[in-house]
Amino acid sequence: MRQGVMLSMGFLATVLTGCASDYKITEEIRNFVLTPTLSDLGAVAIGDEVSFFIDATSTGGGDISILAVEVLNMEGEYMTLADDETPELIESDGTVTMSFSYTPDEKGYHWAQVTVKTDLEESPDRTVDVRGQAAVPTVKLWPGVIDFGPVDPGSTALQDVQVANEGTVSINVSDIVFDNG
């Protein structure tokens, strides 16, 4: 006759009993993964803020304590942990989502490494890479000068102005301002 017993102390133990008194004890190793392994944020307009998320998932074996979440910017300080509080625990077979932001104020390519430090005995840290490109919105207007020609008093004259986005990031036209009424 064989029986199985599960203990809830962060590991799984199986005890087999029978006529020959054979025993087998196994321990399930605690481990976790971060996803995605690379976050490519694409082109972002200077001054805009883009949120990105990283999931820490326990792959079994018990709860894992998160000791720290660090963001190492390779240039500037554009990528930051968005939440004021770091999650403290990844429950066994569970997932926690951490929120970050990218707010560039200088044109160029930016990258960072996000490291999650835990209480695991072997390989306690996991790191993912994040990259983004800060771009300047570029708009072209034509014609460069609008000439209405002679317009009779009380009449209205219309001219078209074309606006084109020649940059790599989206633009929003929120207002039109004239130098000369």
Backbone hydrogen bonds in HBPLUS format (Angstrom, degrees):
<---DONOR---> <-ACCEPTOR-->    atom                        ^
c    i                          cat <-CA-CA->   ^        H-A-AA   ^      H-
h    n   atom  resd res      DA  || num        DHA   H-A  angle D-A-AA Bond
n    s   type  num  typ     dist DA aas  dist angle  dist       angle   num
A0021-SER N   A0018-GLY O   3.34 MM   3  5.36 166.1  2.36 105.4 109.4     1
A0059-THR N   A0031-ASN O   2.92 MM  28  5.49 170.1  1.93 133.3 136.1     2
A0033-VAL N   A0057-THR O   2.94 MM  24  5.41 150.3  2.03 144.0 152.3     3
A0057-THR N   A0033-VAL O   2.92 MM  24  5.41 166.2  1.94 159.7 163.7     4
A0035-THR N   A0055-ASP O   2.96 MM  20  5.27 152.9  2.04 145.1 153.2     5
A0055-ASP N   A0035-THR O   2.83 MM  20  5.27 168.2  1.85 166.6 166.3     6
A0129-ASP N   A0037-THR O   3.33 MM  92  6.55 159.6  2.37 147.3 142.8     7
A0039-SER N   A0129-ASP O   2.93 MM  90  6.41 157.1  1.98 149.2 156.6     8
A0131-ARG N   A0039-SER O   2.88 MM  92  6.35 158.6  1.93 167.4 170.9     9
A0041-LEU N   A0131-ARG O   2.79 MM  90  6.06 172.0  1.80 171.4 168.7    10
A0133-GLN N   A0042-GLY O   2.94 MM  91  5.84 165.7  1.96 147.0 143.6    11
A0044-VAL N   A0133-GLN O   2.76 MM  89  6.02 156.8  1.81 165.2 167.9    12
A0135-ALA N   A0044-VAL O   2.89 MM  91  5.96 158.5  1.94 144.5 149.3    13
A0048-ASP N   A0045-ALA O   2.96 MM   3  5.49 163.7  1.99 134.8 139.1    14
A0046-ILE N   A0135-ALA O   3.02 MM  89  5.85 146.6  2.14 154.7 153.9    15
A0047-GLY N   A0104-PRO O   2.79 MM  57  5.86 163.9  1.81 169.4 169.2    16
A0050-VAL N   A0102-TYR O   2.96 MM  52  5.20 158.7  2.01 141.5 148.3    17
A0102-TYR N   A0050-VAL O   2.81 MM  52  5.20 150.0  1.90 148.6 158.9    18
A0052-PHE N   A0100-PHE O   3.00 MM  48  5.30 158.6  2.04 132.8 136.2    19
A0100-PHE N   A0052-PHE O   2.83 MM  48  5.30 158.2  1.87 170.6 172.6    20
A0054-ILE N   A0098-MET O   3.01 MM  44  5.32 156.8  2.07 147.6 155.1    21
A0098-MET N   A0054-ILE O   2.85 MM  44  5.32 171.9  1.85 155.2 157.8    22
A0056-ALA N   A0096-VAL O   2.87 MM  40  5.37 163.7  1.90 159.6 165.0    23
A0096-VAL N   A0056-ALA O   2.94 MM  40  5.37 156.1  2.00 146.9 153.5    24
A0058-SER N   A0094-GLY O   2.85 MM  36  5.48 159.6  1.89 165.0 171.1    25
A0064-ILE N   A0090-ILE O   2.88 MM  26  5.11 156.8  1.93 144.0 151.8    26
A0090-ILE N   A0064-ILE O   2.78 MM  26  5.11 161.9  1.82 154.8 161.0    27
A0119-ASP N   A0065-SER O   3.12 MM  54  5.56 131.7  2.37 147.9 154.3    28
A0066-ILE N   A0088-GLU O   2.89 MM  22  4.93 164.8  1.92 118.3 123.4    29
A0067-LEU N   A0117-LYS O   2.71 MM  50  5.42 149.4  1.80 139.0 148.2    30
A0068-ALA N   A0117-LYS O   3.31 MM  49  5.11 156.7  2.37 131.4 131.3    31
A0117-LYS N   A0068-ALA O   2.84 MM  49  5.11 173.2  1.85 154.8 157.2    32
A0070-GLU N   A0115-THR O   2.85 MM  45  5.17 164.2  1.87 153.9 158.0    33
A0115-THR N   A0070-GLU O   2.84 MM  45  5.17 161.9  1.87 151.4 157.5    34
A0072-LEU N   A0113-GLN O   2.83 MM  41  5.15 172.8  1.83 156.6 158.6    35
A0113-GLN N   A0072-LEU O   2.95 MM  41  5.15 151.8  2.03 132.3 140.5    36
A0074-MET N   A0111-TRP O   2.99 MM  37  5.84 173.0  2.00 154.7 155.5    37
A0103-THR N   A0078-TYR O   2.95 MM  25  5.20 159.6  2.00 142.9 146.8    38
A0080-THR N   A0101-SER O   2.93 MM  21  5.47 154.6  2.00 150.5 158.9    39
A0101-SER N   A0080-THR O   2.86 MM  21  5.47 153.5  1.93 153.0 160.8    40
A0082-ALA N   A0099-SER O   2.77 MM  17  5.33 149.0  1.86 126.5 133.8    41
A0094-GLY N   A0091-GLU O   2.75 MM   3  4.91 145.0  1.87 143.6 136.3    42
A0108-GLY N   A0134-ALA O   3.03 MM  26  5.18 168.8  2.04 135.6 135.3    43
A0134-ALA N   A0108-GLY O   2.73 MM  26  5.18 159.2  1.77 168.3 162.0    44
A0110-HIS N   A0132-GLY O   2.81 MM  22  5.36 172.8  1.81 164.3 165.1    45
A0132-GLY N   A0110-HIS O   2.86 MM  22  5.36 154.8  1.92 156.7 159.7    46
A0112-ALA N   A0130-VAL O   2.82 MM  18  5.23 151.3  1.90 148.9 155.1    47
A0130-VAL N   A0112-ALA O   2.90 MM  18  5.23 155.2  1.96 155.4 154.7    48
A0114-VAL N   A0128-VAL O   2.89 MM  14  5.38 162.1  1.92 157.0 162.3    49
A0128-VAL N   A0114-VAL O   2.93 MM  14  5.38 153.3  2.00 146.7 154.9    50
A0116-VAL N   A0126-ARG O   2.88 MM  10  5.43 159.9  1.92 159.8 165.8    51
A0126-ARG N   A0116-VAL O   3.08 MM  10  5.43 150.7  2.17 142.8 151.9    52
A0118-THR N   A0124-PRO O   3.12 MM   6  5.12 137.7  2.30 122.2 134.6    53
A0166-GLU N   A0138-THR O   2.86 MM  28  5.29 155.0  1.92 143.7 149.8    54
A0140-LYS N   A0164-ALA O   2.89 MM  24  5.19 158.8  1.94 149.6 156.1    55
A0164-ALA N   A0140-LYS O   2.89 MM  24  5.19 155.4  1.96 150.3 157.5    56
A0142-TRP N   A0162-GLN O   3.15 MM  20  5.49 147.5  2.26 144.1 151.8    57
A0162-GLN N   A0142-TRP O   2.93 MM  20  5.49 174.1  1.93 166.3 164.6    58
A0155-SER N   A0152-ASP O   2.99 MM   3  5.46 155.4  2.05 139.5 140.9    59
